[in-house]
Amino acid sequence: MIEGVKVKKLKKIADYRGFLMEMLRDDDDFYVKFGQVYMTVCNPGIVKAWHYHKKQSDNFVIIRGKGRIGLYDGREGSKTKGKAMEFTVDENNPILVFIPPGVLHGYETIGNEPCYLINCVTEHYDYGHPDEHRVDPFDNDIPFKWNNKKGG
């Protein structure tokens, strides 16, 4: 496991009406603070990677479809610098992945249906000075290979 990354197994509470699934709670041991919540959709054959933040932590939950979340620790001074890891997640295997600042991350869709991801971040997006730093998904020294061929 990459230093600072946390995984929370999620459970669905279902009945005849459907289900409820808690994702992030303020009493989770990794909870930092609320910045904003957004949803992103990744179409089949696409990679949304690599990026990282200097201040922001992310809380990824795939709520529909199937996706592969990739992480890479490029942080100087980290005990796990240079380590990569991945999670294959779908709506039937729900987890929350907490991603601390400095850890590069992204995801790709698996299969022929779009993948829907909810992210509850610790900082709201600052349009004037975004805390968004990018690395090309394919042209880099990261020991992680995406299966899909189109990125951004």
N, C-alpha and C positions, 0 to 999 in steps of 0.2 A: 504494500500500500504506500502511496506517495504521502510524505509527511504533510499533515494538515487536512488531507482529504478524508471525508467521512461518508459513510453509506448508511442510509436508514431504510430498512425493509418496510414497505407500506402495506397496509391491509385494507381490503374493501369490506365494508359492512353492507351486505346485500339483503334485500327482501323482494317481494313481488313487484314493488314499484321501480326497482333499479338498484343503485348502490350509492354509497357515500365513501369517499376516501380522503382522510386527512393527509396533508402533505407536509407542511411546516408549521411548527408550534413554537411559541415563545419560551416554552420550557424544554425544548430540545437542547442538548448539551453543546451543540455547535451553532445555535442561533446567535447572530450578532446584532442585527437591527433591520428594520424595514426601510428599503429605498423605493422600490417599485416592483410591480409584477407585470410580466409580459408573456405573450405566447409567440412562438416562432414555428413555422412550418417548413419542413425540408422535403422537396419533391424527390421522387425516385431517381436514382442515378446521380444524386448531388451530395457533395460534402460541404458543410459549413464549418470551416476551420482555417487555420489555427488563429486563435486570438487569446489575449490575456489582459489582465487589469492590474494596475499598481495599487489601487485602494479597494476596489470592489471585490466582494465574495459573491459567488453564484450558488444557487440551489436548483439543480436541474431535475425535472420530473417529466418523463415521456408519458403522455396521457392517451395517445392514440397512435396506432401503427407500430412499427418496429424500427429501432434505431441502434446504432453503435456509437457510444460516447468514448472519445479518446482523450487521454490526459498525458501531459508531459511536464516533468519538473525541470525547469531550466533556471531555478533560483540559485544564485550564489549563496553559499553558506548553508544550504539545505542538506540534511542528512541523506535525502533521497535524490539529490541532483543527478540528472541524466536518466532517471527511471521513467518508463512509460507504462501505462496501464489502460485497460479498456473494460467497458461494461456493455453487454448486449441486453437491451431492455425492450419490453413491449408492455402493452396494457394488461396482460395477464401475469406479468412478473414485475410489478411496480416497485421501484426504489426511488429514493431521493439521493442525489450525489451532491455533496457540499464541496465546492471548489474554492480554495483560498486564493488571495491575490498572488500573482506571479506564476501560477500554474497554467500553462497553455492548455487550451481545451477546444473541443469541437465535436460535431456529430455528423453522422451520415445515415441516410435511409437504407434500410434493408427491405428488399421486396419491391412490389409494384404499387404500393399505396403510400401516400405521403405520411410523414412522421410528424406528429404534433408534440412540441415540447413547451412546458411552462417553466419559466425562470423567475424566481423571487430573489432579487438582488438587494445588496445592502446599501447601494448608492443609487439615487435616481440619475438618469442619463442627463448629462450636461451638454447640451447642443453646442455651446460655445467652446468648451474644452473637454471633449470626450475622453474618458479613461478607457480607451479601446486601442489596443496595440495588436497589429497583425503580423503573421508570418505565413508565407505562401504554403498551402496545404501539401504541395508535392515537391517543391524545390527548396529543400532544407536539410539539416543534419539530424533531424529527429528520428530516433529508431522506432518508427511507427508508420505503417503503410495503410492508407485508406483503400478500401475495395472499389469505391466509386471513382470515376475518372474526371468528373467536372466539379470544380470547387469555387469557393469564394468566401 
